[in-house]
Amino acid sequence: MRTVALVAAITFVVDQLTKWLVVHVMSLDTRLAIDVWPPFVNFRMAWNDGINFGLLGSGDEAAKWILISVALGIVLFVLVWLRRDPPGWPGLVAGGLLIGGALGNVVDRLLYGAVADFLNMSCCGIDNPFAFNVADIAIFAGALGLVLLPGRKPGKKGS
């Protein structure tokens, strides 16, 4: 479980550091847009009070606390799952990514009332209207890793 804790901590710190740099140091919260490597990578400020792509977003205080509770419930579920059926090193890394990303977005909801999204990527004539953050990438990669990296079978030594 040390691997999970270490990866979660690194993910959390990188997520919060990037958000702090982009929102506060680069003032994206007031500038709203910074072209980094157009059209491939741009910073576009988006305060997401819902789940992915703003779904279920209402700006309601109760909704914020429900989403925080759901995220913390998922973190607890993943921790129990990893403890009961350790998936080996790659799966533990995936679990740490998911946990660190989820906690990063929880902190945003507590600090700002919404998740700070800023990464925007477009290509090949397609203008992507959505923004995301490091935590979102970690959550996606972690969930995918947990699905693709099943736990060890009982009685077998794992990696």
C-alpha positions, -999 to 999 in steps of 0.1 A, spaced: 0 0 0 30 23 2 30 24 -36 -6 35 -36 1 62 -10 32 75 -28 16 76 -62 -15 93 -48 6 119 -30 27 127 -60 -4 129 -82 -22 151 -57 8 175 -54 14 177 -92 -24 184 -97 -26 211 -71 7 227 -81 -3 229 -118 -37 244 -108 -20 269 -85 5 279 -112 -20 283 -140 -48 299 -120 -29 321 -96 6 327 -110 -5 329 -147 -38 345 -137 -58 323 -159 -88 329 -137 -89 365 -149 -73 361 -184 -95 331 -192 -74 319 -221 -37 314 -228 -25 299 -261 4 276 -253 9 256 -285 -21 264 -307 -42 246 -317 -28 215 -299 -24 228 -263 -42 258 -248 -52 269 -213 -89 277 -211 -103 285 -176 -133 265 -167 -149 261 -133 -166 227 -133 -192 224 -106 -205 190 -120 -188 158 -130 -171 152 -164 -178 178 -190 -199 197 -165 -226 170 -163 -249 173 -133 -235 208 -126 -259 231 -109 -239 254 -87 -260 242 -58 -242 238 -24 -259 205 -18 -247 191 -51 -211 202 -42 -213 182 -10 -229 152 -27 -200 151 -53 -174 154 -26 -191 126 -7 -192 104 -38 -155 111 -46 -145 102 -10 -167 71 -12 -149 60 -44 -115 66 -28 -125 45 2 -139 17 -20 -107 16 -41 -85 15 -10 -105 -14 5 -105 -32 -29 -67 -28 -33 -61 -40 2 -83 -71 -2 -72 -80 -37 -38 -64 -45 -34 -63 -82 4 -61 -83 27 -31 -88 10 -17 -120 -24 -20 -105 -13 -3 -73 1 26 -93 -32 28 -111 -51 29 -78 -28 56 -66 -34 77 -97 -72 74 -93 -70 82 -55 -46 112 -60 -67 126 -88 -100 122 -69 -86 139 -38 -72 168 -59 -106 175 -73 -122 172 -38 -98 199 -26 -108 221 -55 -144 218 -45 -136 226 -9 -114 256 -18 -132 271 -48 -167 254 -49 -158 239 -82 -130 220 -100 -104 242 -118 -101 228 -153 -76 245 -177 -62 221 -202 -77 223 -237 -65 202 -266 -77 205 -302 -64 191 -334 -70 186 -371 -98 211 -375 -117 199 -345 -122 227 -319 -126 210 -285 -148 231 -263 -139 212 -231 -112 217 -205 -97 192 -180 -69 190 -155 -41 168 -143 -64 151 -118 -89 142 -146 -61 126 -165 -49 106 -134 -85 95 -126 -90 83 -162 -56 65 -164 -61 50 -129 -96 37 -136 -85 22 -169 -55 6 -153 -77 -9 -125 -100 -24 -151 -72 -38 -173 -50 -50 -144 -70 -76 -125 -61 -87 -90 -39 -117 -83 -55 -151 -81 -56 -166 -45 -26 -188 -38 -4 -173 -65 25 -151 -59 21 -118 -77 44 -92 -91 
